[in-house]
């Protein structure tokens, strides 16, 4: 399974990424081993997640979400 996720950072910003192991990835972000963006914004928490059967679809969706304004990202979780 492939996951596209949005994290809420400690400064209330949102970070979007993809992974095959969601639990491990969030742990890595919180241990400051994740993306450079989140290293100074820990702790992070899972805000939203989608599952995909293949990497290609997950990466396409990640790109779509990254292009969205914050207001649309916030509406995803509703």
Secondary structure, 3 states (H helix, E strand, C coil): CEEEEEEECCCCCEEEEEECCHHHHHHHHHCCCCCHHHHCCCCCEEEEEEEECCHHHHHHHHHHHHHCCHHHHHHHCC
